[in-house]
């Protein structure tokens, strides 16, 4: 690791020094400080150590659970240790869904156990479970072509190869209500995953008010493919499903917040964060422990380097992204009067793959005019010379992030960190999302990329969108 870091430092940052003195001006100072900040980040293992602590000492942390409460305490201490000021919690009322026991067994054509994970916010099966024939479809559109009597009293299995997260997530989110409208008694979903070793992947669903709420679970890719083959051979598939999950009354949780106060424009804010909650399986390492420790590392590195950017850097660990986004909504509600002063909101929530840049999301402020996207991109492009040595200069229009979305929708410029997700979907929302999958060197490089972006946005003279 040390040798490759030394080479990167020489090629990426040393070359600038060999070229002679940088031109004078405020941006020259920002570029010089960014180079030093990146070098410090690449040599640090603080983010890696913090993530190991969060994963091993706290573990998975579904909103409403006792472990989420422990995560909040962990977050408060981690922010204090990182040198942040004004460290505090902000109340969020969150859903309290509990998985409890669950199982599935194929009774025909071949008796065998199936690997499942109930989908978040699912209703339970009746006591004793459900036993029914399975009908297999590849999409919501295919389901819509079936007659009701082809579905009534059956379990619908959505089985479709992974073609990116969007199509599978759409079936997961809407499939139960679509199946229930045709009389289905339960819904199964091929796990939304690019790879599986008989490991199901969970996620949240939504029940429409105009359809019965039926139990819903994800099955492993292998189990779903087997049932597809049986279906294509014309075999009768019969499954017994038992789920004992329950939704309890909402409980109090919290966003965790800390700041590095700005030196000359402290009222202007650059927000950076990830979500502290995770699903109740695995350790939530990639989703989204990485986002939290990278955001913390960015502020910590700025602090350790003795830098005082003009604007305030605010780190937020959001609650309840996975099954409600109450944390993002609560942040907006609490800080609505400050939205005009948010220069940018940055989120990292797609794992630890090496980032190639950032995507910029813009919306008109409430009652305001549409933003000038090209002008904002032109300002953002000023960061490219600082990010290109880290191979992260890809700056485009796109999506910001779920946690920051409520704030972005009222006019705050949103920046999503664009990670390589080739390996992310293998572990996403599964028992396999554990700390051992984290590449230490990649985490250090991502912390350098984020630290440079946060510092630059907090200290450059201009704003992405002028008020």
Backbone torsions as a table, in degrees:
resi	resn	phi	psi	omega
1	UNK	NA	-44.4	-174.7
2	UNK	-61.5	-40.2	-179.3
3	UNK	-64.1	-42.9	-179.2
4	UNK	-68.3	-34.6	177.2
5	UNK	-66.9	-40.3	179.5
6	UNK	-61.8	-41.7	178.6
7	UNK	-63.2	-42.8	179.8
8	UNK	-63.4	-41.7	179.5
9	UNK	-62.1	-40.6	-179.6
10	UNK	-67.9	-49.2	-176.0
11	UNK	-68.6	-40.5	-172.6
12	UNK	-85.0	-41.8	-172.6
13	UNK	-113.9	-33.9	179.2
14	UNK	-64.0	-33.4	-179.1
15	UNK	-61.2	-34.6	179.7
16	UNK	-65.2	-38.5	179.8
17	UNK	-67.8	-38.3	-179.7
18	UNK	-67.2	-24.3	-177.3
19	UNK	-74.3	-8.4	179.5
20	UNK	106.9	178.8	-176.1
21	UNK	-63.9	141.9	178.1
22	UNK	-73.2	154.7	177.9
23	UNK	-63.1	153.1	-178.9
24	UNK	-73.9	162.2	176.9
25	UNK	127.3	165.0	-176.5
26	UNK	-61.7	-36.6	179.6
27	UNK	-68.4	-30.8	177.9
28	UNK	-62.6	-39.3	178.5
29	UNK	-65.7	-42.9	179.8
30	UNK	-62.7	-43.1	-179.2
31	UNK	-63.7	-41.5	-179.9
32	UNK	-64.5	-43.9	179.5
33	UNK	-66.6	-37.3	179.2
34	UNK	-63.1	-39.3	178.2
35	UNK	-62.3	-45.0	178.8
36	UNK	-65.4	-38.0	179.6
37	UNK	-64.4	-42.7	179.2
38	UNK	-63.6	-42.2	179.2
39	UNK	-60.7	-41.6	178.7
40	UNK	-65.2	-40.9	-179.1
41	UNK	-63.7	-43.3	-178.4
42	UNK	-63.4	-25.6	-179.2
43	UNK	-93.2	-2.6	-174.5
44	UNK	-99.6	144.7	173.5
45	UNK	-114.7	18.0	-176.6
46	UNK	-62.2	-43.5	179.7
47	UNK	-61.0	-41.1	179.9
48	UNK	-63.5	-43.8	179.0
49	UNK	-67.1	-39.4	177.8
50	UNK	-63.9	-41.9	-179.4
51	UNK	-67.1	-39.0	176.1
52	UNK	-59.6	-39.7	178.3
53	UNK	-66.7	-45.8	-179.6
54	UNK	-61.2	-43.6	-176.9
55	UNK	-71.4	-46.9	-173.2
56	UNK	-83.7	-33.1	-175.9
57	UNK	-93.0	-25.1	177.9
58	UNK	-109.1	-48.8	179.1
59	UNK	82.4	-157.9	180.0
60	UNK	-65.8	154.2	-165.7
61	UNK	-153.3	69.8	178.1
62	UNK	-68.8	140.0	178.7
63	UNK	-53.9	137.3	179.7
64	UNK	92.3	-13.2	-177.5
65	UNK	-88.0	163.5	176.1
66	UNK	-63.7	-35.1	-179.3
67	UNK	-67.6	-29.4	174.5
68	UNK	-66.1	-37.7	175.9
69	UNK	-59.9	-40.0	176.9
70	UNK	-66.1	-35.5	178.7
71	UNK	-64.3	-37.4	177.4
72	UNK	-61.4	-45.0	178.4
73	UNK	-64.3	-39.4	175.6
74	UNK	-59.9	-44.5	-178.7
75	UNK	-63.1	-41.1	178.1
76	UNK	-60.2	-46.5	-178.5
77	UNK	-68.3	-38.8	179.9
78	UNK	-63.5	-39.5	178.7
79	UNK	-67.3	-40.9	177.6
80	UNK	-63.2	-44.1	-179.6
81	UNK	-63.6	-27.0	-179.3
82	UNK	-82.6	-1.5	177.5
83	UNK	88.4	13.1	179.5
84	UNK	-75.3	154.5	178.1
85	UNK	-108.9	167.2	176.9
86	UNK	51.7	41.2	-179.2
87	UNK	-75.7	126.8	-175.7
88	UNK	-162.1	171.0	173.3
89	UNK	-107.5	155.6	175.6
90	UNK	-128.1	122.1	-171.9
91	UNK	-58.4	137.0	174.2
92	UNK	-139.2	127.7	172.8
93	UNK	-87.3	125.6	-172.0
94	UNK	-124.7	157.1	173.6
95	UNK	-64.0	153.6	179.0
96	UNK	-128.6	87.0	179.5
97	UNK	-103.2	134.1	-177.4
98	UNK	-121.8	131.3	-174.8
99	UNK	-72.8	-49.3	-174.2
100	UNK	58.9	-158.7	-176.4
101	UNK	-80.4	150.4	178.9
102	UNK	-157.5	149.5	179.4
103	UNK	-161.1	161.1	174.7
104	UNK	-146.2	143.0	-179.2
105	UNK	-140.3	130.5	173.0
106	UNK	-80.3	127.4	178.4
107	UNK	-97.9	-27.2	177.2
108	UNK	-151.3	145.3	7.9
109	UNK	-82.9	-16.3	-178.5
110	UNK	-129.6	112.7	179.6
111	UNK	-58.9	124.7	178.6
112	UNK	-169.0	155.0	176.5
113	UNK	-75.4	146.0	176.0
114	UNK	-112.1	147.2	179.0
115	UNK	-92.7	117.4	-177.2
116	UNK	-133.1	160.0	164.5
117	UNK	-136.4	123.7	176.0
118	UNK	-59.0	143.3	177.2
119	UNK	-76.6	142.0	-177.0
120	UNK	-59.0	132.8	-179.0
121	UNK	78.7	10.0	175.7
122	UNK	-64.7	152.1	168.9
123	UNK	-81.9	159.4	178.4
124	UNK	-79.2	168.6	168.3
125	UNK	-78.0	162.2	170.5
126	UNK	-58.9	157.7	178.7
127	UNK	-55.2	130.9	-176.6
128	UNK	92.7	-11.3	174.0
129	UNK	88.3	-174.8	-179.6
130	UNK	-122.8	133.3	172.1
131	UNK	-120.7	122.2	-175.4
132	UNK	-158.2	160.0	173.6
133	UNK	-71.6	154.8	-178.3
134	UNK	-108.8	135.6	170.2
135	UNK	-113.8	132.1	-173.5
136	UNK	-105.5	129.6	175.1
137	UNK	-131.6	161.4	-177.5
138	UNK	-100.9	-12.1	-174.6
139	UNK	-164.6	167.9	172.9
140	UNK	-62.6	-34.5	-179.5
141	UNK	-67.6	-41.2	177.8
142	UNK	-65.8	-40.8	177.4
143	UNK	-57.4	-40.7	-177.7
144	UNK	-63.2	-23.1	-179.2
145	UNK	-81.5	-13.6	-177.9
146	UNK	-80.7	146.5	173.4
147	UNK	-74.4	152.4	-177.3
148	UNK	-57.7	-37.1	-177.0
149	UNK	-72.7	-10.9	173.6
150	UNK	-82.3	-13.6	-175.3
151	UNK	-116.5	-31.8	-173.4
152	UNK	-54.3	129.9	178.3
153	UNK	78.2	4.3	-176.9
154	UNK	-110.9	170.3	172.1
155	UNK	-99.8	126.3	177.7
156	UNK	-91.5	126.9	172.8
157	UNK	-107.5	119.7	171.4
158	UNK	-87.4	114.9	-177.9
159	UNK	-128.1	110.4	-179.4
160	UNK	-147.8	137.2	178.8
161	UNK	-58.3	151.5	179.3
162	UNK	-66.4	120.7	178.9
163	UNK	-128.3	43.5	-172.0
164	UNK	95.8	161.8	-172.4
165	UNK	-70.0	-34.1	-172.5
166	UNK	-57.2	-54.3	-177.6
167	UNK	-60.3	-44.0	179.4
168	UNK	-66.2	-41.2	179.6
169	UNK	-64.6	-33.1	177.9
170	UNK	-64.9	-43.3	177.4
171	UNK	-65.6	-39.9	178.3
172	UNK	-61.8	-42.4	-175.2
173	UNK	-71.4	-42.5	-170.6
174	UNK	-109.7	-8.6	-171.0
175	UNK	-64.8	-37.7	-176.5
176	UNK	-63.3	-46.5	-179.5
177	UNK	-67.6	-38.1	178.1
178	UNK	-62.6	-41.9	179.1
179	UNK	-69.3	-40.0	-178.2
180	UNK	-63.6	-34.3	179.3
181	UNK	-62.3	-25.1	178.6
182	UNK	-97.3	7.7	174.6
183	UNK	95.7	8.3	178.3
184	UNK	-64.4	150.4	-179.8
185	UNK	-99.4	-13.4	177.8
186	UNK	-164.6	164.5	178.5
187	UNK	-129.8	135.1	170.4
188	UNK	-117.3	150.9	-176.5
189	UNK	-134.9	130.5	168.7
190	UNK	-60.3	127.6	-176.8
191	UNK	-52.4	137.6	178.8
192	UNK	-81.1	88.6	-173.2
193	UNK	-153.1	145.7	178.9
194	UNK	-84.9	-15.4	-179.7
195	UNK	-154.4	147.2	179.6
196	UNK	-149.6	140.6	168.7
197	UNK	-116.1	61.8	-176.2
198	UNK	58.5	35.6	-179.1
199	UNK	-113.0	108.6	178.2
200	UNK	-70.6	153.1	-179.6
201	UNK	-119.6	126.0	-178.0
202	UNK	-90.3	-165.5	-178.8
203	UNK	156.4	171.5	-173.9
204	UNK	-90.1	152.4	174.3
205	UNK	-121.6	173.7	178.3
206	UNK	-133.3	136.0	174.9
207	UNK	-103.9	125.2	174.1
208	UNK	-75.5	145.7	-177.1
209	UNK	-66.5	-23.6	-175.1
210	UNK	-94.3	14.4	-179.8
211	UNK	-136.3	149.6	175.7
212	UNK	-62.0	147.1	175.9
213	UNK	-87.6	118.4	-179.5
214	UNK	-115.8	153.0	179.4
215	UNK	-61.3	147.2	-177.4
216	UNK	-145.9	137.9	-179.0
217	UNK	-145.6	154.6	171.8
218	UNK	-93.3	139.5	173.2
219	UNK	-110.2	157.1	179.9
220	UNK	-61.4	156.7	178.9
221	UNK	-57.2	-42.7	-178.3
222	UNK	-62.5	-43.8	179.5
223	UNK	-65.0	-41.1	-179.9
224	UNK	-65.0	-42.6	179.7
225	UNK	-65.2	-37.0	177.0
226	UNK	-62.1	-45.4	-179.8
227	UNK	-66.5	-33.4	174.5
228	UNK	-61.5	-45.1	-179.8
229	UNK	-62.9	-41.6	179.0
230	UNK	-63.6	-41.9	179.2
231	UNK	-62.4	-44.7	-179.3
232	UNK	-65.4	-25.7	176.1
233	UNK	-83.4	-1.5	179.0
234	UNK	80.7	17.6	-179.7
235	UNK	-83.0	149.1	175.0
236	UNK	-79.2	128.5	179.4
237	UNK	-112.4	124.5	-179.8
238	UNK	-128.3	130.3	-173.2
239	UNK	-130.2	140.6	170.7
240	UNK	-104.7	123.2	-177.8
241	UNK	-119.5	131.0	178.1
242	UNK	-134.3	122.0	179.7
243	UNK	-134.8	130.9	-176.6
244	UNK	-114.5	25.3	-179.8
245	UNK	-66.2	162.2	178.6
246	UNK	-151.3	149.6	175.5
247	UNK	-109.5	114.9	-178.7
248	UNK	-95.0	170.1	177.9
249	UNK	-58.4	149.4	177.0
250	UNK	-53.0	147.8	178.6
251	UNK	-127.3	163.9	-179.3
252	UNK	-81.6	131.7	172.9
253	UNK	-133.3	-158.5	-176.3
254	UNK	-161.8	147.0	158.6
255	UNK	-80.6	149.1	176.4
256	UNK	-111.7	129.7	-170.8
257	UNK	-131.7	138.8	172.8
258	UNK	-149.2	160.2	-172.7
259	UNK	-138.9	154.3	161.0
260	UNK	-110.4	104.6	-175.7
261	UNK	-61.2	140.0	178.8
262	UNK	-69.0	153.8	-176.4
263	UNK	-83.6	-38.1	-175.6
264	UNK	-126.3	-21.8	177.2
265	UNK	-131.4	61.0	-173.7
266	UNK	-64.2	-20.4	179.3
267	UNK	-75.5	-15.6	176.1
268	UNK	-91.5	138.3	-167.6
269	UNK	-124.7	133.9	165.6
270	UNK	-110.1	110.9	-179.2
271	UNK	-90.8	137.6	174.2
272	UNK	-139.1	135.3	-177.4
273	UNK	-170.1	178.3	173.7
274	UNK	-148.2	-178.9	-179.7
275	UNK	-102.5	135.4	-175.3
276	UNK	-80.1	-27.7	-179.7
277	UNK	-74.9	160.1	173.8
278	UNK	-145.8	175.3	171.7
279	UNK	-71.9	169.6	-171.6
280	UNK	-90.1	25.6	175.6
281	UNK	-134.6	155.7	-176.5
282	UNK	67.8	-153.4	-180.0
283	UNK	-123.3	3.3	-178.6
284	UNK	60.4	36.7	-177.8
285	UNK	-71.1	-57.6	179.7
286	UNK	-74.4	-34.3	-173.6
287	UNK	-127.3	93.5	0.1
288	UNK	-133.8	42.9	174.8
289	UNK	-56.9	-38.3	178.2
290	UNK	-56.6	-46.7	-178.5
291	UNK	-59.9	-38.9	179.4
292	UNK	-68.4	-47.6	-175.8
293	UNK	-72.7	-30.0	175.1
294	UNK	-67.0	-41.7	179.0
295	UNK	-63.7	-42.6	177.7
296	UNK	-65.1	-41.5	-179.6
297	UNK	-61.9	-39.2	179.8
298	UNK	-57.9	-48.2	179.7
299	UNK	-68.4	-41.9	-179.2
300	UNK	-61.8	-41.6	179.6
301	UNK	-65.7	-40.9	176.0
302	UNK	-60.0	-44.3	179.7
303	UNK	-64.4	-46.8	-177.9
304	UNK	-65.4	-30.0	-179.8
305	UNK	-78.0	-4.2	179.5
306	UNK	74.2	21.6	-178.5
307	UNK	-86.6	145.4	176.6
308	UNK	-128.3	81.6	179.0
309	UNK	-60.4	157.4	-175.9
310	UNK	-61.8	-40.9	-175.4
311	UNK	-96.9	162.5	177.1
312	UNK	-77.2	133.5	171.8
313	UNK	-98.0	121.0	-179.2
314	UNK	-114.9	120.2	177.9
315	UNK	-97.1	131.1	179.4
316	UNK	-129.0	125.4	167.7
317	UNK	-97.8	109.2	-173.6
318	UNK	-83.1	147.1	173.8
319	UNK	-91.6	150.1	160.7
320	UNK	62.1	38.9	172.4
321	UNK	-71.8	-36.0	-169.9
322	UNK	-68.1	-38.4	-175.2
323	UNK	-135.0	47.1	174.1
324	UNK	162.0	-28.5	-176.6
325	UNK	58.7	31.7	177.8
326	UNK	-67.2	-28.9	179.6
327	UNK	-64.4	-45.2	177.9
328	UNK	-64.8	-39.4	178.9
329	UNK	-67.6	-40.2	179.8
330	UNK	-67.1	-35.6	177.4
331	UNK	-61.5	-46.1	178.6
332	UNK	-61.1	-45.3	-177.7
333	UNK	-60.9	-39.8	-177.4
334	UNK	-75.6	-32.6	-171.7
335	UNK	-114.9	20.1	-175.9
336	UNK	-54.4	-39.7	-178.1
337	UNK	-67.2	-16.7	-179.7
338	UNK	-94.9	-4.0	-172.1
339	UNK	-57.6	-36.3	-179.7
340	UNK	-67.1	-18.4	-178.6
341	UNK	-97.4	-1.8	176.0
342	UNK	-81.5	110.0	179.9
343	UNK	-71.4	-35.4	178.2
344	UNK	-163.3	152.2	170.4
345	UNK	-123.9	122.5	-175.0
346	UNK	-114.9	133.9	178.5
347	UNK	-129.8	141.6	170.8
348	UNK	-123.5	115.0	-175.6
349	UNK	-151.8	48.8	175.4
350	UNK	-147.4	39.2	171.2
351	UNK	85.8	-167.1	-172.6
352	UNK	-108.2	12.0	173.5
353	UNK	-60.0	149.1	-177.1
354	UNK	-57.4	130.1	-179.4
355	UNK	-78.7	142.0	178.1
356	UNK	-107.4	-2.7	179.5
357	UNK	155.0	-148.3	-176.3
358	UNK	-140.7	148.8	173.5
359	UNK	-109.3	136.7	-174.0
360	UNK	-105.1	125.3	177.5
361	UNK	-114.3	129.9	-176.4
362	UNK	-129.8	138.4	173.4
363	UNK	-139.9	156.7	179.3
364	UNK	-68.3	140.5	172.8
365	UNK	-65.8	160.0	-179.3
366	UNK	-57.1	121.0	179.8
367	UNK	75.6	6.4	-177.1
368	UNK	-107.1	-179.0	-178.3
369	UNK	-89.5	161.1	-179.7
370	UNK	-61.2	139.4	-178.4
371	UNK	-72.6	156.4	176.7
372	UNK	-87.7	96.1	-173.7
373	UNK	-64.0	-40.1	-177.5
374	UNK	-68.1	-36.8	177.0
375	UNK	-65.9	-41.8	178.3
376	UNK	-63.6	-42.0	177.6
377	UNK	-63.5	-35.1	178.5
378	UNK	-64.0	-41.1	176.3
379	UNK	-64.9	-44.7	-179.4
380	UNK	-62.2	-32.8	-178.7
381	UNK	-63.8	-17.4	174.6
382	UNK	-63.3	-17.7	177.6
383	UNK	-83.2	-17.2	-172.7
384	UNK	-55.6	-45.7	-179.6
385	UNK	-60.8	-25.6	178.5
386	UNK	-82.5	-26.5	-176.2
387	UNK	-95.5	-26.0	-176.6
388	UNK	-61.9	-36.5	175.4
389	UNK	-60.6	-21.6	176.6
390	UNK	-97.0	10.6	179.9
391	UNK	59.1	38.1	-176.8
392	UNK	-133.3	37.0	-177.4
393	UNK	-93.6	14.5	-178.9
394	UNK	-83.4	102.2	-174.6
395	UNK	-119.8	111.7	-172.3
396	UNK	-140.2	167.5	171.1
397	UNK	-74.8	143.2	-178.3
398	UNK	177.7	-146.8	-175.1
399	UNK	-99.1	140.8	178.5
400	UNK	-85.1	-62.6	-178.4
401	UNK	162.5	158.1	-175.7
402	UNK	-68.7	-45.3	-176.7
403	UNK	-64.1	-39.4	-178.2
404	UNK	-86.4	-7.7	-174.5
405	UNK	-54.7	-44.9	179.2
406	UNK	-57.0	-40.2	178.8
407	UNK	-71.7	-39.2	179.6
408	UNK	-63.6	-36.7	-177.9
409	UNK	-66.8	-16.5	176.6
410	UNK	-106.2	18.4	169.0
411	UNK	113.2	-4.6	178.2
412	UNK	-76.8	128.1	176.3
413	UNK	-61.8	125.4	-179.0
414	UNK	-106.4	138.0	179.1
415	UNK	-124.3	121.5	174.6
416	UNK	-101.3	131.5	178.6
417	UNK	-75.1	123.8	-172.0
418	UNK	-92.0	87.3	179.7
419	UNK	-82.3	153.8	167.9
420	UNK	-70.6	118.7	-175.5
421	UNK	-105.1	17.3	-177.1
422	UNK	-55.9	-37.7	-179.1
423	UNK	-98.6	-14.9	-173.7
424	UNK	-61.6	-44.1	-175.0
425	UNK	-72.6	-8.7	175.6
426	UNK	-72.3	-28.9	-174.7
427	UNK	-117.4	-13.0	-173.8
428	UNK	-51.3	126.8	175.4
429	UNK	60.8	31.4	-177.9
430	UNK	-133.1	172.3	176.6
431	UNK	-63.7	-18.3	-177.5
432	UNK	-81.5	-4.9	179.9
433	UNK	-80.3	80.1	-175.6
434	UNK	-127.1	164.9	-171.8
435	UNK	-61.8	-30.6	-176.5
436	UNK	-63.3	-16.0	178.6
437	UNK	-83.2	-6.0	-175.1
438	UNK	-80.8	128.6	174.0
439	UNK	-88.6	117.0	-173.4
440	UNK	-62.1	-43.0	-178.0
441	UNK	-68.0	-39.6	177.2
442	UNK	-63.2	-39.7	179.5
443	UNK	-63.1	-40.4	178.3
444	UNK	-64.2	-42.0	-179.6
445	UNK	-67.5	-39.5	177.0
446	UNK	-64.3	-35.1	177.4
447	UNK	-67.1	-34.5	176.4
448	UNK	-65.4	-44.8	-179.7
449	UNK	-60.4	-47.3	-177.8
450	UNK	-69.2	-40.1	179.3
451	UNK	-61.0	-42.6	179.0
452	UNK	-62.9	-45.5	-179.1
453	UNK	-63.5	-45.0	-179.3
454	UNK	-63.3	-48.0	-179.0
455	UNK	-61.0	-46.2	-177.7
456	UNK	-62.1	-45.9	179.9
457	UNK	-64.7	-29.1	179.6
458	UNK	-81.2	-13.7	-173.1
459	UNK	-125.2	-14.8	179.9
460	UNK	-67.0	152.0	-176.6
461	UNK	-63.4	-40.9	-175.5
462	UNK	-89.6	173.2	176.4
463	UNK	-117.9	155.5	176.0
464	UNK	-59.3	-42.2	174.8
465	UNK	-132.2	122.2	177.8
466	UNK	-77.8	137.6	-179.0
467	UNK	-66.7	NA	NA
